[in-house]
């Protein structure tokens, strides 16, 4: 995002945020809180305009800041769940009076969630593509939609296995336009203790963060917005806010 101000009384003072994020006591406290919050499924506690959003409030605020600043005309998100994030993006477009479109990719959209999304006042701005986010046919469909847009943002928040996220990065990063964001959620899994590893294809050793770090090491034209993560402190996507050059 644009360079943060350095006024110590400004909400986005870069020096204060960096110092806070580097404070060992803050780091330890955040890791403890994140682990307990994950244990209690804190991310399920919130709704956006009536739909469960399955996001931390801090990340909701961050997404709003990004959309306001970068003005995408298309936001693609993998992983729809209850549809709250799609409603968030659509409502931001509506408030900002932008001609924005939202595309959600979901392999298993449950009928009651689909019906609720279709019945929502924001539904006119939303399109759902059904199928695996890494299915070549699905990727091709989304890419065709993206070709009609000047500014494209992508959010990856579906299956958190290392291999799946790695494939998503390869498939969807090229759709992001210069100056816009690629957001990788689930990187917080890398901070969880081994004791919280669950019977899923991801854990604290192989997860969205490890996939993202391996991908970034190949030199794609993206920079980590570290200042944003430092301001958020508690996030499901620490280090996962990437801006295309």
GINOR-V511430 format. One record per run of one state. SS is the DSSP state (~ for helix, > for strand, _ for the rest). FROM is the first residue (numbers start at 1). TO is the last residue. If there is no record, write none. Layout:
BEGIN
SS:FROM:TO / SS:FROM:TO
END
This chain:
BEGIN
_:1:13 / ~:14:22 / _:23:23 / ~:24:39 / _:40:41 / ~:42:44 / _:45:46 / >:47:48 / _:49:50 / >:51:52 / _:53:56 / ~:57:70 / _:71:73 / >:74:78 / _:79:83 / ~:84:96 / _:97:100 / >:101:106 / _:107:110 / ~:111:119 / _:120:122 / ~:123:125 / >:126:130 / _:131:135 / ~:136:146 / _:147:151 / >:152:156 / _:157:161 / ~:162:175 / _:176:180 / >:181:184 / _:185:186 / ~:187:191 / _:192:193 / ~:194:196 / _:197:207 / ~:208:216 / _:217:221 / >:222:224 / _:225:225 / ~:226:232 / _:233:240 / >:241:244 / _:245:245
END
